[in-house]
Each structure stands twice: as C-alpha cells, then as structure tokens.
C-alpha cells in the first residue's frame, strides 16, 4: 500500500534510531518512548517545493497526522511545518 500526499503535504517515515537503554542502564518500555523528531521523506505532494523523497527532515513532535500502515508508522505533515533538512 502506498500513500500519495496531496498538495503541500509530505509523508515522513519515522527514524529507527530509538535508544533502547538509558545512560544509567535502565530499559525504556516501548509505550514510554517518545517518537523521534526526525525521519525520511517517502512521498511528496505536487505543490512541495523544497523537500524531496529520500531527504532526512526534522519536525516538531506535536505536528502532523500520524498513521500506521503495514506495521510502519508515518507522519503526514505540511511542508511549512518541517523544521529543516539534514544533509
């Protein structure tokens, strides 16, 4: 299943760089983990100007709409709500 975003929307796949253990050696359960604030762009709408598929982007943890397809979590966000592109 693919997602095709409309207009100025961008689909971002969350980064897999979650830490499993704290610096003190404690394990953090999945339900207590915060979602990362960066991810990889998997699709862009027709009006998106600066972001391309494959870019790694930063976003605020409270922005966009979260969806889950085939056990993978994605975020659909407006291009203007992205904070930056990581080179």
C-alpha positions as CSV (number, residue, x, y, z in Angstrom):
1,X,0.0,0.0,0.0
2,X,1.3,3.4,-0.9
3,X,0.4,6.9,0.3
4,X,0.2,9.7,-2.2
5,X,0.1,13.0,-0.4
6,X,-2.0,15.9,-1.8
7,X,-0.8,19.5,-2.5
8,X,1.8,20.7,0.1
9,X,1.8,17.5,2.2
10,X,4.8,15.3,2.9
11,X,4.9,11.7,4.1
12,X,7.7,11.0,6.6
13,X,8.7,7.6,7.9
14,X,9.9,7.8,11.5
15,X,13.7,7.3,12.1
16,X,14.7,3.9,13.5
17,X,17.3,5.4,15.8
18,X,15.4,4.8,19.0
19,X,17.5,4.2,22.1
20,X,16.7,1.0,24.0
21,X,18.6,1.8,27.2
22,X,19.1,5.0,29.2
23,X,22.6,6.2,30.2
24,X,22.0,4.8,33.7
25,X,21.4,1.3,32.2
26,X,17.6,1.3,32.5
27,X,15.5,-0.1,29.7
28,X,12.7,2.1,28.5
29,X,9.4,0.3,27.5
30,X,8.0,1.0,24.1
31,X,5.0,2.7,25.5
32,X,7.1,5.3,27.3
33,X,9.3,6.2,24.3
34,X,8.8,9.5,22.6
35,X,8.7,9.3,18.8
36,X,11.8,10.7,17.1
37,X,11.7,14.2,15.7
38,X,13.4,13.2,12.5
39,X,12.6,10.9,9.7
40,X,12.9,10.1,6.0
41,X,10.6,11.6,3.4
42,X,8.9,8.8,1.5
43,X,6.5,10.8,-0.7
44,X,5.7,14.5,-1.5
45,X,2.7,16.3,-2.8
46,X,2.5,18.1,-6.2
47,X,3.0,21.6,-4.6
48,X,6.0,20.7,-2.4
49,X,9.0,22.9,-3.4
50,X,12.0,22.3,-1.1
51,X,11.8,18.7,0.1
52,X,12.4,15.6,-2.0
53,X,11.8,11.9,-1.5
54,X,14.8,10.5,0.4
55,X,15.6,13.7,2.4
56,X,16.0,13.3,6.2
57,X,13.9,16.0,7.8
58,X,13.3,17.5,11.3
59,X,9.9,18.1,12.7
60,X,8.2,19.1,15.9
61,X,6.9,16.1,17.9
62,X,3.4,17.5,18.0
63,X,3.0,18.3,14.3
64,X,1.2,16.4,11.6
65,X,-1.1,13.4,11.5
66,X,0.3,10.0,12.5
67,X,-0.8,6.9,10.6
68,X,0.3,3.3,10.7
69,X,0.4,1.1,7.5
70,X,1.7,-2.5,7.5
71,X,3.2,-2.0,11.0
72,X,5.2,1.1,9.9
73,X,4.5,4.5,11.4
74,X,4.3,7.5,9.2
75,X,3.7,11.2,9.7
76,X,1.8,13.3,7.2
77,X,2.8,16.9,7.6
78,X,2.6,20.2,5.7
79,X,5.9,21.2,4.1
80,X,5.8,24.6,6.0
81,X,5.7,22.6,9.3
82,X,9.0,20.9,8.7
83,X,11.9,22.5,10.6
84,X,14.8,21.6,8.4
85,X,16.6,19.1,6.1
86,X,19.6,17.2,7.4
87,X,22.4,17.0,4.9
